[in-house]
Structures are given as C-alpha cells and as structure tokens.
Amino acid sequence: MKNRTLGRATLLLALLLMTLTTGAEVRAAPQLEAPDVVLRGLPFSINVQELPGDGPYNAIIGDQRLSVSLDGQGGGIIENIQVDDASTTLTIVDPSGGVVAGLEIQAIFAWLSLLPALVAIVLALVFRQVIMALFVGILLGGWIWHGMDAAALASAFGDSVNVHVLEAASDSEHMSIVLFCLLIGGMVGIVSRNGGTQGIAQRISRVIRGRRQAQTSTFLLGIAIFFDDYANALIVGNTMRAITDKMAVSRAKLAYIIDSTAAPVSAIMLVSTWIGFQVGLISEAMSQISDWNESAYSVFVNAIPYNAYPILTLAFVLMTTWLGRDFGPMLSAERRAVAAGGRRTPLSNREAIVEEAEITTKPGVPIRAVNAIVPMLILAGITLGGIYTTGVAALGPGEHSLKDIFGEGDSFSSMMWGSLASCVVAVIMTQSQRLMRMTETNHYWFEGVKSMLLPITILMMAWALANVNETLQTSDFLVAALGDSLSPKWLPTAIFILAGFTAFATGSSWGVMGIMIPLVVPLAWAVLEQNGMSNTPEGMPILYASVASVLAGAVWGDHCSPLADTTLLSAMASGCDLVEHVRTQLPYAMLVGAVSLTFGTLAVGYGISWWLGLPIGAAVLLGVLLLVGRRPEKHPEAAHASAHSLN
C-alpha cells in the first residue's frame, strides 16, 4: 500500500513538472496580433506578446526592416508596417538573426474599404429601399472582410445579423437612443389619442395664418431646442407636423427644416451635448503639440466663426422659410402639398420607407393643448436637468461654468429619464381626466411605440454598416488618400471635403470627428510650422478653420447621407419618406456646402476674414434663392388644384 502511494505521488509530481514545462513553452512562444483587415499601401501596427529575452528584435517584411518597440514585460509593438502585395510574410528575428516568430499577412486593395458604403448609398437612392441597401452594404463588407470567395459569402451572410447588427445593438449609447425613440413614440401615441396634439395644433393655428409663419415657427422652435440634436428632431417634428400639414407645407420641407436646425445648432452652441465630446477631442489632439499653449475650450470658441456650413445652413433655412421660395425637388414637393390643399397625400408602397401609424384623436374627448404641452415640457425639462445634474457630478465639487457642466453631462441617460417621465405624466393626466380607460391608454402607447419600429430597424442597420466601415478602415483610407501634400491655403478646404465625404460614406458625424480631429490638428500644426506660420496672425485663423472644418464637414456629410442617424430621425419625426427627405434636401445641402467652401474655408486660407466671408456667402445664397427659387403657390397647376380641392 505504501509503495502504491509513493508511486502515485511520483506520477503526480512528474505530471506537474510536465505541465509546468509545457506551460513555460507555451508562454515563451511569441503571439502576434494583426488587424482584422490590412489595406495595401496603408501603414498598420502589430502587437507582439511573450517575446523571450531582452532583444533587441527586428521585424522583416519584404524590403522593410523595422524595430520592435519593447514594453519591458515581454511584449512589444511593430509600427508603420506597409504592404503592397496580396500576401506577405512577416518574420521577427532576434539579435543573432534567428527567427522567433512569423505571420502570413493577407492584404486587400485599399479602395475596397469604401465599396460597402458607396454601394449602400447608390442602392438606397436608386431603388428607394433603404433596408435592402443597408443589408447589401453589410453583406458586401463582410464578404470583403472574409476573403471574397464563395465561403466568405456564406460567412458574411451569417455575420450580417449575428455579428454586425448584434454589435450595434450591444452598444449602450445606441440602445439609449433606441429607448429614447420608443418612449417618445409611446408618449406621442397617448397625447395624439387624448386630444393633446390636436389642442396644440389648434392653439398655434390661431396665431399661424399661413405657410410662411408655419415654416418660420418650426425654424424658431428648432433654434430653441438647442441642447441636443436627437431631442431637437423628435420634439420639433412631433410638435409641428400636424400644423405644417394643415398649412400645406410638405413633409419634405418639414424634415429639411428639422434636419438643418438640429445638428447645426448643437454644433455651434456654447452649451450643448456636443461640446464635451468636441472639446475632449481637441484637448487630446493638442496634447501632441508642445508649442501650442491654449485651452481646448478656447480653441473650440475661436473655431466657431469658421464653422461656415452650420452658420450658413441656418441662414439659408431662414431665407427659404421667410421668403417662401424653393427650387429643385423641394419645389415639386411643395407644389404637391399646396395642390393637396392641406390634405396629407399617402405614400406609395414603394416609397413608404418610414411608415407612420397615424393616431387620430378619440371622438368626444375635450381638446386640451395642456395634455401634450405638459408631457413635452417634462421631457425637455428633465432632459436638461439630467444633463446639468450629471455634469455637476462628473466635474465634482467647486464652481463650474455652465458650458463645462453641459459638456460633461450624460445626455443619453438624461434623454431616457426625460422620455420615461413624459410617458408617466401623459398616462397620469389621461387617467385623472378620464379621457381613456387604462387598457385603451396602454393600447395607444404601444401604437406609438410601433410607429418607431421600422425607423429603428433602419437605424440599427445603419449602425451595423458603420461597424463594417470601421473594421474595413474606411476612414483611415480616406484620410491617407487625401491627407498628403497639403498647402496651408488649401488646408481647411481639403479637411472640409475629406470630413464631408467620410461622413457621407459612413453616416456618422461623431465618428468622423472622433477619428479626424486627433489626426487633423497635429497635421495642420505641422503644415503651418513647415511654412513658418505657426503662432502667427496669418497662421492661427487657418488652424482654427482646420478644426472647424472637421466639425462643419461632418455635419455637411450627414445632411447629404441617407445613412446618417440625424437624417433618419428627422425623416421619422416629420413622417417623411427617408429617400424623399434626402433627395429634396441634397440640392440645398450641396449649394450651402459649395458656398461654405468658397467663402468660408477657401477664403480663410487666402487671408479673407470670416466676418467678411460669411456675409458675402449669405448674400450669394440669397441671390441664388431669389434667382432660381419660386413660390409654390404661384405655380398655375398648384393654384388650380388648390382651388379645386377647396371647392
């Protein structure tokens, strides 16, 4: 028995020694971590773990010999690797020249990273089927990612929902927006049924006497809801939709006014949910520049006058609403609305991308505007209060400025608190006045939620395509393709175009800002320094304009893209077909973008001050509108149809 026990102990000891020895060998084997996708001609990095010894080590790939930067803990990083072939072997060698690790690198053509977004945009605009277009874009991106063969297509099909859409849904900020939209939809469903929204429409209709006042009131309300672009779009759209319908303003024009006062206002206001994100990015970028001593917030404020596109967009919206003139597809949409005489023309099955479940007022209930005004005030008040409270908590004890507090506030949580509170208040007010039974109230809350499901589906798929673009390094390709050989005079213009095109392709203004500001600010400083213009009266306006061009270009690209979340929310809140919204807004956005380039970014590059360039740009926009714009009421066919409908 004793010998048997001794034998077992010896065996266990031997197994333990073998396990430890094997484990040491596994730990000693270097592990190389390469990006999921490598683009030909673009630099990338590889992380290395478990390197034996102290080095130094070198990485050999083709004709390149790169050093491995060690971290002192057996790991390291290989930077600025660049490949030009489809398949290349990278080897890591020790000081004696012995190979310690190797990796086969597969690279794709860099332009392929842009293909999924472009295909999705083209399909959406041509076939007016947004979900189909987004799915094809996601599928194409997955096929490129997995290797572009038959097996890759099967893998891409499985990953389209299981990976990309799931990742988009797993993001807490994305789900905050989804819940915010659903809760607001439920609240709107209740106040639409209990007579609240009809009461608001009746009250405002007593003041608004025509199409111009309806559009201008929408513009002013969009300016007033300045603290967040999402809240702006949903509140203004749901408040003004019935009024603009009654005044024969097209849903396309309503969506344009909403979209063009949401992000542009939030981007240039001193207090908004955007400012913390923007200032944080600027601060991070400035940390790489030792010779630039200025606060990040000061840079943001100094860059505001150079945000030509948001400023001129607001000016142009005011021009179109006050003068009542339109052109292009928007003029056609307005003429159809005038011809309909205030009656809503239903969308065809092909065009019904954003399907709206119209909820009519319950027959016999008293029409009281307060039943909608109070929940909406609760929504705005608690959202603002939540942003303020979370901002104070984030900054800690001490005195803080309002701009810093709003910059650090948690806008996503605050929006959910506000929307939930507005739902509760709407239910309580409905029950306390006995306007509907509780079962009926619940039913119309769900009806309101249902009206948001299709737009949210599109939103989720747009986020999923953004994840695909991030994996394929679409933004890195665009920056690398357009970021070289920049002259100081053309620097803001090139940055504006690059940011706009990237936002157009990816559908994310915040994503563009997050990627480009840390790259653009050091680049702009380096270009100015090489030309002896850093920290000079001639160079600083170009630097501020370069920062502003990222923000302005991102908003411009968003306005032109059917993939952008703000574009979708504006269409959803106004009850407009998404593709119709993009089609009618695109000429306006392109016009303002071209004027912003000429009299904003390019003018600054050539030494023209912003206070001269912006008024000239606004005058040019006014001249174009007066020259090519027409009043839809003056069109003979529209006037005849309108008169006929009234008879």
N, C-alpha and C positions, 0 to 999 in steps of 0.2 A: 504494500500500500504506500509506504514511504517512497520507494523508488518510482512508483507510478506518479505520485505527486510531484517529485523532483523533475521527472520527465516532462510533465505538463508545464511546470514553471519554466523549464529551459525552452520549450517550444514557444510559450508566450513571449519570453524575452527575445527570442530570435525573430518572431513576427513583429514585435515592437521595433527592433533595430532595423528590419527591412522597411517598415512603414516610414520611420524617420528618414532613412537613407533615400527612399523613393520620393518622399515629400521634399527633401532638400534638392533632389534633382529637378523636380517639377518647378520649385520656386526659382531655381537657378536658370531655367530656360527662359530667355527673353520673350516678352509678349509685345507685339506691335499692334497699335490701334490706328487704323487709317480711316478717313472719312468714308461714309456710305457711297458717295459718288465723287469721282475725281474728274475734273474738266481739263481737257487738253489746253496747255498754254497758260493756265491759271495756277498761281502758287498755292500750296496747301501744306499742312503740317501733319506729322505722325508722332504720336506719343509712344514711348518705349518704357516697359517695366521689367524689373528683375534682371538688370544688367549685372553680370558678375565682375567683381574687381572695381578698380577706381578709374579705369580708362587711361587716356582719352580714347574715344571711339569716333569713327567716321562712317558716314553713310555714302555708299557709292550707287548711283543710278545713272546709267548711260555715261555721258561725259562729265557728269557733275560729281563733285566730291564735297560733301557737306559735313560739318562738325555736329556732333550730338551734344546738346547743352544738357549737362547732368544736374540733377537736383540734390545730390549728396545722399540720397536714400535708395540708390539702386535704380532710379528712373531717370528719364530724360525726354527731350523733345527735339525733333528734327524739323527745322523751319525752312520756308522758301523752297520747297520741293516743286519742281515743274517738269511735266512730261509732255511729249508731243506725239507719242505713239499710242496705239490702242492697247498694247500690253507691254509692260516693262517690269524688270526685276530690280528690286532694291535690296542691297545687302549691307549689313553692319559689320565692320571689321574692327578688331582690337588693335592695340599698339604694335603687335608683331605682324599684323596683316592677316591674321586668321579670321575666318568668317564665323561670327557668333549667332547671326540670325539673318533671315531673308524673308521677303514678302513679294508676291506677284501682284502688281498694281494694274487694274483694268481702268482705262480712261475713255471718256466719250467726247465727242465734239462739243465745244462749249455752247454753240448756238442751239443745241438740242434742249438745253435747260429752259429756253424761252418758249419752246414749242407748245407745251400744255396750256399755258395762259393765253397765248395768241389763238390757238385753235378754239378754246372755250369762248373767247370774246367773239370771234368770227361766227361761230355756230349760233351763239345767242342772238347776234344782230341779224343774221340771215334768216334763221328758221323761227326766231322768237320763241324758242323752247329752252328756257334757262336751265331747268333741272337736267335735261338731256345734255346740254352743252357743258355744264359743270361736270357731269358724270364722265363724259368723253375726255375732258381735260384731266380728270383724276386718273382715269384708266390709262391714258397716254403717258402721263407722268410715271405711273407705276411700271408700265412696260419698259420705258427708258431706264428706269432705276434697276429693274431686274435683269436687264441684258438684251432686250429687243429680239427675242426669239419666241417660238411657239409656247414653250414652257413659261417664259416670262409673262406672256399674255394671260395665262391661267393664274399665275401668282398675282398679277396686277388686279385681275378681276376679284379675287378673294380679298386682297388688301384694301380695295376701294372703300368698303364699309368697315371691315373688321379692324383696319389699322388707321386709315386717314380720318374717316368720319368719327371713329371712336376717340382718337386723339383730340380732335376738335371739341367733341362733347365732354371730354375729361378735363378740359381747361376751366378752372374756376371762374375766371373773368368772362369767358364765353357763356357759361351757364348762368352767371349773374345777369347778363343781357337777355338771355332766353327767358328767365324767370320774370325779369322786369317787363318784358313784352307780354308774356302770358297774363301777368297780374293786371297790367294796364288794360289789356283786352277784356278781361273779366269785368273790371270796373266800368269800362265803356259800355259793355253789354247791359249792365244793370241800369246805368243812368240813361241809356238810349231807350230802354223799355219803360222806365218810370217817368218819362217826360222831361228829364233834366236837360238833355242836349237840345231838345226842341225848344225848351224855355230859353236857353242861351241864344239860340238862333233867332227867336222872336225878339229878344231884347236888343241884340246887335242889329237886327234888321230894321229896328225903329230908327237907328242912327245912320246905318249904311243905306244910301239911296241909289247906289249904282255899282257898276263893275269896278270903277277906279277906287272907290272907297273900300270895297271888299278886298281888293288886292293890296292896297296900301295898309289896311288894318292887319292883314296877315303878315306883311313885312315888318310892321312895328312890333307885333307880338313876337315874331322871330327874334328881333333885336332884344326884346325884354327878357326872353328865356335864354340868357347868355351863358349860364353856368355849365351847361353840358349839351353836347350836340345830339346825343341819343334822346335825352329828355325833351330837348327842343323839338325834334322832329315829331315825336309821338304826341306831345301835348298840343302843339300848334295844329298838326294835321287833324287830330280828332276834334279839336275845338272849332276850326274854321271850315271843315269840309261841307257841312250842311249849308252854311251861309254862302260859300262860294258857289255851290250847286244852284242855290236859289237865284243868285245874281248872274247866272250863266257864265261863270268862269270855269274853264276846263279843268279837269283833274290834272292834266299835264302841267298847266300853268301853276296850279296849287303846289304840285310836287316840286316844280322848279323853284318857287319862292321859298319853300321849306328847306330844300337841299342847299340853297345858296345863302341861307341865313343861319344854318346850323353850325357846320364846321368853320366857315369863315369868321363868324362872330367869336366862337370859342377859341380860335387860333390866335386872335389879336387882343383879346380882353386881358386886363391885368389880373383879374380874378376869374378863374375857371378851372375845370377839372383837367384841362390840358397843360396848365402852366407847370405843375410839378414835374410832369413827365419831360417836358421840353427843357426846363431849367436843369433837371438832373442829367440829361444827355449832354447839354452844353458844358456843365461842370466836369463831367467825365472826360470830354474831349479836350477841355482847357488844361486838365491835369498833365497832359502830354507836352505842354508848351511852357517852358520855364521863363521865357522873357515877356509873357503877357500877364500883367497883374491887374485884373479886373474881375469883379464878381460875376457869376454866371447870370444872376438876375439882371444885372446892369446890361450885360450883352443882349439878353432877351428883349429888354425895354428899348435899347438902342436899335435893335433889328426890326422893331415893329413898323416904323415908317417905310422900310424897304420891303415889307410884305405886300407887294403891289397887287398880286392876284386876289387875295381875300378882300382888300380895300376896294379895288375897282369892281369886284363882283358885287359887293353890297351897293356901290354907287349905281351899277347897271341895273340891278333888280329894282331899285327905287325909280330909275328912269322909265323902265318898262311898265311898272305899276302906275306911276303918276301920269305918264303920257298916254297910257293905254295902247301902245304900239307894239307890234310883234312882227316877226318875219320867219320864213322857212317853215319847217314842220310845226312849230309852235303856233304860227298864224293860222295854219289849217286846223289845228286842234281847237283854237279859239273860235274860228268861224263855225265849226260844227257845234260848239257849245252854245253860241249865240243863236244858231239856227234851231237848236232844240228848245229854245225859249225857257231855259232853266230846268228842263226835264233831263234826268240822267239817262244817257244812252248806254244800254248794256253792252259789255264787251262780247266779242265773238268767242267761240270755244278756243280758237287758235290763239287769241290774244289774252285770254284770261289766265295770265301767269300768276298774278296776285288776286286771288279770288276773295271777294269781300262778301261776308254774310250780312246783308242789310237787316238791322233790327229796328222794326217800326215801334212807335210809341203805343202803349197799351190803350185801347179805346176806353174813354170815360175817365181816365185819371186826370187830375188837375195838372196843368202845365206850369211847372215851377223851375225857374233857372237855378235857384239855390241848390236843388238836388244834384246838379252837376258842378256848380261853382265850388261848393264846399269840398267835395272829394278832390277836385283838381287843385285847389289851394292847399289842401292837406298833402297831396302828392308833391307839389313844388316846395312847400314849407319844410316838410320832414326831410326831403332830399337835401335841401340847402342846409338845414340844421344838422343833418347827419354828417355832411361833408365838413362843416365847421367843427363839430364835436370831435370827429376822428382826426381832423387836422391838428387841433389843440392837443389831443392825447399823443399824437405822433411826435410833436415838437417838444413836449414836456413843459415843465414849469418855466415861468418867465413871460415877458411881454413879447408878443409876436405881431407882425403886420398881417393884415387881412389877406394880402396876396400870398404870404408864406403859408398861412393856415389853409387856404383853399388849395394851394399847391400840394400840400401833404395829405389832404383829406382822402378818405376811402370812398370814391364816387360810386363804385359798384355795389358795395354794401348799402350805401345811403339810398341808392335808387331802389333797391329791393325793399328797404324799410318803408320808403315813401309809397311805393306801389301797393304793398300789403296793407298799410294803414288806410290808403284811399279805398281799397276794396271793403275793408271792415266798416268804414264810415258810410260808404254807399249802401251797404246792407242794413246798417242800423237806421239810417234815415228812411230807407224804403219801408222797413218794418214798423218803425214808430209812426209813420203816417198811414200805414195800412194800404199802401199802394199796390202791393202784390203779396200773395202768400209766400211763405218761406220756400216751399217747393218750386214755385214759379221763379222766385229770385235766384235760387240755385241753378235752375234750368237756363236762365238768360246769362248768368255768369259763365256757364260752360259754353253757351253760344258765342259769347265774346271771346273766350279762350280759343274756340275752334277757328274763329276767323284769323287767328295768328299762326295756325299750324303750318299752312303752306309757305308763307314767307319765312318762317323759322327754319323749315326744311331747306329752303334755298340758302338761307344764311349759314346753316351748318355745313352745307356742301361747299359754299364759298370759302369758309374757314379751312375745310379739308383740302381744297385746292391750294390755299396759301401754305399749308403744311407741306404739300408736294413741292411747291416752288422753293420753299426753304431747304428741303432735302436736296433738290437739284441745284441749289446755289444760284438761283436766277438773279438775285440782286448782286451777288459778287461778280457775275459775268457782265452785267450792265455797267457796274462801276469800273471794272477793268477795261471794258471796251471803249468807254467814253471818258475815262478819267486821266488819260495821258496827254502830254504836250499842250497844257492849258496856258493861255496868255492871261495876265491879270485882267485885261479889259473884257475878255470873254468868260472869265471865271464864273461870275454869278449866273450868266445866261446858260452856260453848259451845265451847271449844277441844277438849275431850274428844269431844264429839259430832261436831264437824267432822272431827277426825282419824280417828275411828272410821268415819264414813261414807265418807270418802275412801279409807281402806284397804280397806273393804268393796267399793267400786266398782272400785278399781284392782288390788287383790290384792297390794300391796307395802307392807309396814310400813316398810322402809328408804326407799323412795321418798317416803312420806308424811313421815317425819322429815326427809329431806333438803330437802323443799320447804317444810315448815311451820315448822320451828324458826327459820330465818333471818327469817321473817315474824312469827311469834308473839311472840318475845322482845322485839323493839323495840315491837311493838303493845302488849304487856302493860305494858311500862315507860311508854309514853306515856299509857295509860289511867290508871295509878296516879299518874303525875305530874300529870295534869289534875285529879285528885281529891285532890292533896296527900298521897298515901300512899307515894310512892317513898322508899326507905331508911328506912322506919318499921317498928316491930314489928308493926303491923297489915298493912302492905303486902307485906313480904317473903315471908310464907307464901303469899300469893296469887301472887306472882311465881314462887316455886319450884313451886307447884302448877300454874301455867300451863305451865312447862317439862315437868313430869312428865305433864301431861295429853296432850301430844303423843305421848310415848312410850307411855303406857298406852292411849290411844285407838287408836294404830296397831296394837298387839298385839290389842286387842279387835276391831277391824275385820277383822284377819287371821283370827281364830278363827271369825268368822261367815261368811267369804267362801269359796266354792269355787274362787276364782281364786288364792288365796294359795299361795305355794310351800311354806311350812311345813305348811299344811293338807294339801297333796298328798303331801309327803314322809312325814307321819305316817300317812296312809292307806296309802301304798305300803309303808312299813316294817312295818306291822301286818297287811298283807294284807287290808285292809278296802276295801269299795266306797267311792269318794270321796264320792258323794252321800249314801250311808248315814252316813258319818262326819259330814258337815256337818249332816244332818237330825237326828241324835241329839245332836250337840254344841251345836247352836244354842240350844235352851232353856236349857241350863246357862250358856252364854256371855251370853245376854240377861239371865238372872237376876243373875249376878255383875256384869254391866255396870250394871244398874239400881241395885243396892245400892252399887256403887262411885260412881255419880253422886250418890246421895242422901247417903251417909255419908262419902264421900271428897271429891270436888271441890266439890259444893254446900255441904257442911258447912264446909269450909275457907273458902269465900267468905263465909260468915256468921260467921266467927270461931271455929269449933269446932276445937280442936287435933286433929292427926292421931292422937295417942296415945289419944284418946278415940273418934274417929270409926271407926278401924279395928277395935277390939274390938267396938264396937256393930254394925258391919257384919258381922263374923264371927258374932256371936250371932244376927243376923237370918237369915243363911244357914243356920245350924244349925237354927234354929226352923222355917224353911221346909222343910228336908230332913226333919226329924222329923215335920212335919205332913203333907206330901204324898208323901214318899218311902216306898217299900215294898221289902221284901226279895223278890227274885225267887224264892227258894227256898220262900217261904211261899205262893206262888200255888198253888191246888189243881191246876189243869191242869198247871202246870210240874212240880209234885211228882209227880203221877201219871205224866206222860210220862217223867220222870227215872227213877222206879222201874221203869216198864215197860221202858225201854231197858237198865237194869242187869240185868233178868231175861233 
